[in-house]
């Protein structure tokens, strides 16, 4: 480790230890380490929950998902957290306490660690990845910040391995093995020039923060993600005692055609496949709490710099849909979404009010557009709920729930 980084790290650890002692002395409850928007007690109005449920059930049918877990938290009005359907066809009813893969929300958590270590002086966002992960010829111009922003130009590896992981989901993968698959394709552009989805970049970032932080990434997630927010079921390959996973499913091909009734079970998928790009497990309540904290800047290392000067996701997307800091920005919302083997997951929260939506569908064969559009639908419905004074805060969402139905229809794999 470079000498200056070692000095900064030592000073930061002393300061962090003193801060930890202070917090421990005055606040034994870890959830008191952050301040989140006050949440109105009680349930959302019945007409609102009926709209929310109808939207989720429509997306379940479009994606061929037998089950879903959804949470909607409206600080000024109430909450709605429920499980719909069954874990698999003819299976048990979905329980809201079930765990599932956080999918690409993992990437935001990896960036949390990066920004926390940067705040402590253990590394800098502008450091070359080769400073922390040796043996990467040709990647000297790629920075840690670009890995977090997914603007490195590196390609992806999951698509190259999908058939192998479905055949043997429990297989363990080494992080550097995943990187090798991702680097087998040429760069998609100059580093820092544009957003390009890259699971390879987040795996590399995970390796870098492990070396800079001096701990395993599992321990770093615990320190910087779980502990400040009091999360008990969230972590890399976390499986709390007594918890049950929501079955992870994927539609199969039957006679060369996609068959929504034939579902391959990949619940045993090893978290090593996702590592710091998609390997975290969580539950719906903790996913919502995490996303709300992320969007509202609840932790000391949640800085405005992280979301400044965002990239447009694609040239065809509207200007209000951008990416930066391991997250997506959609209007006034910040969060993430994606398709990870077994699940379609999305979670977004409003930066000003803390209004939060989180949802998981348990068939990943369809496009992630389905769960993204669903999350935005839920946000649009929730944003209109009146509070005690009969009004709702201005959410600033540039869409309506109805305008997103066509996106779900276009991405549907099942009628």
N, C-alpha and C positions, 0 to 999 in steps of 0.2 A: 504494500500500500504506500503511495507517495507520502513523503514526510509531512507536508502541510496538511494533507487530509487526516493523517494520524493525530496531529496536534488539535485540529478542529474537532475531531471525533472525541478525543479525550476530554476537552473542555465541555463539549455538548453532553457527554455522559454524566459529568459531574453536575451540570445544571439540571439535567433531566432527573437525576437521582434526588436532588434537593426539591425539585418541583413535585416529584412523586411522594416524598415524605410529607410535604405541605398538604397535598390533596388527601393523603391517607389520614392525616390528623384531623382534618375538618370535614371530610366527606367519605365515609366508609362505603357508600353505595357508588360503584363505578359509573352508573348512568348519570350521576350528578356532575361528572367532569365536563359535560357539554350542556349547552342550553338550546333546546329545540322549541319551536312555536307551541304555545299553549293549545291543547286539544280539547274541544268541547266534548262533554260526555254524552253518551247515548248513541242511538243508531240514526242513520240518515232516513229521511222520509220514505214511506213505502213506495210512492210513485217514482222516486229517484232510484231506489234499489231495484224496482221492476225494470227500469230502463237499463241499468247497469247489467243486470242478469241477462236480459235479452241480448245485449251486445256480446257478452262473453259466450253465451250459447251459440250465437251465430258464428263466431270465430272458431269455436270447438268443432262445429259441423264442417266448416270450410277447411280446417286443418286435419280432420279425421282424429281429433283428440278425444278419447273417452272421458278424460278428467281435466279439471282445471282448479287452481287455487287463486283467489284474487283478494286484494286488499285495497280499500279506498279510504284515505284519511283526509277529512275536510276540517281544518282546525276551527273554523267558525261555526260548524254545523253538526258534525258527528262522524261516525265511521261505519264501514261495511266490510267485514272480513268473512269470507265463506269458501267452502269447497263445493264444487259442482261435479256431478257425474260419478264415475267409478275409476279406480286405479287402472283398470284394464277392462276389456269387454267381459261382462259377467263377473267382474271382480267386486271387491269391497268398496263401500262408499268412500269418497275422498274426505280426508280429515284435514282441517286447517293447520294442525300441528305437524303434518308430514314434512319431511325435508326433501330438497330437490337441488339440482345443480343450478347455481347462480349464473352459469354460462358466462357471457361476455361482460357481465357486471364485474367479474373478476378483474378485468383490465383496469377499471376505475380504481379498484383496491390496490393493484400493483402500483398505480401512479400515486395513490395516497402515500405509500411507503417511500416512493421517490421524493415527493415534496417534503415529507417529514424529515428524511435524512438530509435533504438540501437545507432545510431550516436549521438543522443541528450542525451544519457545516461538514458533514461526513463526505459529501460529494457536491458536484455542481451540475446543473441541468445541461450546461454546455460541454461537459466532459465527453470525450469520445468513448464509444462503447468499448473500443479496443484497450482503453486504459484499465478497464475493470474485467473484461473477458478476453484473455489472450487467445491467439491463434485464429484471428478472423481477418485474413488478408483481403484488402480491398474495401474494408468497412471503416477505415480511419476517419472518414468525413461524416459518419453518422453519430449523432449525439444522443445522450440519454433522454433529453427532452423530446427529440424527434421520435424515439421509440415510443414514448408515452403518447405523443400526439398521433401516432400511426402515420407519420409523414416520412418515414425512413426510406421508402421505396422497396423494402423487402417484401417478398411474396408470402404465400401461405402454405401450410403443410397439411392441414386437416383434410382437405379435399383429396389429397394424394393417398391418404391412409384409410379412408372411410370404409372400403370393402374389407380391409383387414381387421378393423376394429369391430365391425359388426360380426365377423366370423369368430373373433376371439376378444371380446370386450374387456376381459380381466387382465389382458397382457399389460405388463409394466413397461413404460417407456422412459428412457433417459432423456433429460432436457436437451443435451447436446445432440442426441440422435434426432430429435424433432427439428432443431435448428439446421441440421445437415439437410433434411428433407426440404425445409423452406428455402435454404440457400441454393438448392439445385436449380432454381430458376433465376434468370437475370433480374436485376433491379427494374422496377416498373417506372422509375423516374429519378430525377436528382433528389437527394435528401433535402427535406424541408420545403419542397416545391408544391406538394399537394397531398391531400389525404388519400391513403390507399389502405384498405383493410389488411392487416398483417398480424396473424397469430404468432408468426416467427419473431416479430419485433418484441412482443410482450414476453415471450419466453426468454429472449436475450436480456430484456430489462430485468426480469426476475433473477437471472444469474448475476447481473451487475449489482443489484441492491443487496443480494446475499453477501457478496464479497465486501461491499462498502459498509454494510451494517454489522458484519461479523456474526450473523445468526442465520439460521435456516429461514427460508421465506415463510414457512408455516409459523415460526416464532415472530417474524416481523409482522405478519398479518394480525397475530394475536396482540402484539404491542400497539400497533398504530391504527388498526381497524376495529377489532373486537373489544378490547379493554376500554377504550374511551367511551364507547357507546353501550357498554354492558351487554354485548352480544354473546350468547352461550352456545348457539347452534350454528354459528357461522365460522368457517375456516377452511383451510385446505384439507380436503378429505375428512371434514368434520362429521362425525356420526355420534351425536349425544346418546347416552345410555337410555334405552327404552323408546327411542324415536323410530319411526317407520318411514321409509322413503316412498315418495310418489313414484309409481312405476315409470321408467323411462322407455318410451316406445318409438318405433320407426316403421312406417308402412313399407311393406315388401313388394317386390315384383312377382306377379303371377302370370306365367305365360307371356312374359315380355311387357306386361302392363302394370301400372301402379295399382295396387289393391288396397283400398282403405280398410278392408275387413281383415287383412292379414298383417298383423303387427309383430315385428321382431322386438324382443325384450332386451334392452341394453342397460338395464338397471345396474348391472355389475361392472359397468365401464370404469376402468381405473382412472383416478383423478390425475395420474401422471400424464395422460394424454393431453390434458388441458394445461396443467402446471399453472403458471401465472398468466396464461391467456384465457383460461376457462375452467380451472379445476376446483373452485370454491363451492362448498355446499352451504345451504342456508335454509331458512323457512320464511313464510310470507311476512310475518310480523317483523322479523329482523331485517329482511330485505327492504321493507318500507321504511323502517327507522334509519337504516344506513343511507338510503337514497335521500331522505329528507335532510339528514345531516350534511351530506355531500352538496346538495343544492343550496342550502341556506348558509354554508360556510361556518358550521358550528365548531370546528376544531381549529386550533391555532395555526395549523399548516394548510388550511383551506383558504388559499389566497385568490384574489381577483386575477392575478397574473396568469393563473392556470387556464383561464377561459378567454383571455384576451387574444385578439386577432385570430379568430377561428378560421378553419378551412371550410369551404363549401364541400359538402359530402361528394356530390357528383355535379357535373356541369348542367345536368338536367333537373336537379333539385331546386326548390325555391330558396331564395336568399336567407330565409329564416331557419333553414335546416343546416346546421354546421357541426363541426367536430373539433374538439381541442381537449387536451388534458386527460385523455382516456375516457371521454364522455361525448355524448351528443347533446347539442342545444337545439331545442325546437320551440320557437317562440320564447316564452318566459320559462320553459321547462328545461331541466338538466337531468340526464340519466343515461341509460344504456339499454340495448336490446340485442337479441341475436338468436340464431339457431345453433344449438350445440347438441351433439348426439343424444337424443332422447327427449329433449325439451325445447320449447320456444319460450323464452323469458324476456320480460320487459319491465322496467321500473323507471319512473320519471317523477320529479317533484318541482313545484313552482319555486323560483328563487326568492320571491318576495313574501308569499303567504305561507309557504310550506305545504300546500296541498300536494298530496302524494298518491300515486297509483302504482301498484305492483301486481303482476300477473304471470302465471306459468301455465302453459298448455303442454300436455305430455305426449305429443307426437311431433318429432322434429323434421319429418320428411318434407314438409311444405316450406314455403319461403318465410323468412323472418319478417317480411312485410306484413304478414297477417297479425303477428303479435305486436308489432310496432303500431299499426293502425288501430288495433284494439286498445292499447294503452292510451293513445291519443283520444280515442272515442270516450274512454272512461274519464279522462281529464276534462274533456269538453262538457260532459254531463255533470260531473261533480262541481265544475266551476260555476254553474248556474244555481246551485243550491243556496237558498236564502238563509241568512243567519237569524239570530234572535230579533234583530231590528228589521227583518224583512228584506234585507239587501245582501248581495254577495260582492266581495272585493273584485276589482277588475283584474282578470287573469291574463288578458292580452294574448289569447290563443288565436292564431290566424286560420282556424278551421272550425268546422262544426262536426258533431258526431255523424250526421247524415252524409256529409261530404266525403267521408272515409269509407263508406260502404263499398264503393266501386273498387277501391284498392284491395279490399279483402276478396271481393268477387274475382278480380283479375288474378290474384295469387292463390286462389283456392285449388286444392288438389282433390277435394271430395265435394259432391253436391249436397 
